[in-house]
Amino acid sequence: MTQVQHLSNTEKRKKAVRSKLHGTADRPRLTVYRSNEHIYLQAIDDDKAETIVAASDKEKDFKAKGTKTEVAQKVAKNMAAKLKKAQVKKIVFDRGAYAYHGRVKAIAETLREQGLDF
């Protein structure tokens, strides 16, 4: 007997987006997770299944005030600095199940302004 897997609409959207994306060591997949309060970014090498660098607004030395979008932009700048330090110039942007607007769009635009190519 096979077990049926029931996915929520959010999980279906995320799966649809991620099925078209693949990160490598040269061009990692930068994934976005946003909760109601916080924002998290990870650069992932899918070949090795490991996180290269990560950034969030919950890090010890991260201090940011302002709207959620302004905080997301500051996290993106922090992430861009970490990626440059890791010598990564190109990424694959993974928005997950989120629509490309608001905080997700602000992150992508900030990363482009910081010189990352995707």
Sequence and secondary structure as in RCSB ss.txt:
>XXXX:A:sequence
MTQVQHLSNTEKRKKAVRSKLHGTADRPRLTVYRSNEHIYLQAIDDDKAETIVAASDKEKDFKAKGTKTEVAQKV
AKNMAAKLKKAQVKKIVFDRGAYAYHGRVKAIAETLREQGLDF
>XXXX:A:secstr
        HHHHHHHHHHTT    SSS EEEEEE SS EEEEEEETTTTEEEEEEETTSTT    S HHHHHHHH
HHHHHHHHHHTT  B EEE TTS SSTHHHHHHHHHHHTT B 
